[in-house]
Amino acid sequence: MEKKVFASEVALAMGVMINALAVSLMIKSELGVSTISSVPVVLNKLFSEVTIGSWNFAFQVVLVVLMAVITRKFLGYVLSVVLALLFGNLMDFFEVLFSGIIATMPLRIVFFFAGFFLLAFGISLMMNCKLPALPFDLFVREMADHFGLSVKQMKTGFDVFCVVLSVVFSVLFLEGIAGVGIGTVFAMLFTGTVAQLFMEWLNKRFVFRRMLVLDRERA
């Protein structure tokens, strides 16, 4: 089967939008937030005057700094920071959009699994586009390459780290565990696997190629 061309820029734009929607759906489900947003959600519980989207952006900036220290690419993640800011604003937009919905348990389950599969698909687009991506996804991609791990291994390990950090913050500073639920554990265990499956499915059907190429890159 001949592969079709998938514009990397389109994949990147889709990934940012889909991931923001996915995380917002999982938060709305109240069954446990996505693993990558568990830390921002806990921080929002501690300091509610700062929005979840803003905490999400701050956490991603920390990841960018960590990546820069490890990979020594100090100027290579500027666009990723801009995307993180856009992502945070989209999260706040979707939170307002969904705020009027009163979700019954069946609808909460639908929200969670819709968010889960959308998140895995959005991550796969980010991984395949080969462009600077959201720090969450770029961190997984860069660290997997740096340490010679598969995306599945790195994603699962990163998810476990986020959940453990969220639980520690909750236990130390809140009454009980905030944000982390059975859905978070499910996402922690299976997001990496499902994202890997989506990546393989996309790679069998598409070639990801940049459409906007600078003249000096064509030379």
PyMOL commands that set and color helices and strands:
alter all, ss='L'
color gray80, all
select helices_A, chain A and resi 8-29+35-46+52-71+78-98+105-129+135-147+151-173+182-205+215-218
alter helices_A, ss='H'
color red, helices_A
select strands_A, chain A and resi 4-7+206-209
alter strands_A, ss='S'
color yellow, strands_A
deselect
rebuild
show_as cartoon
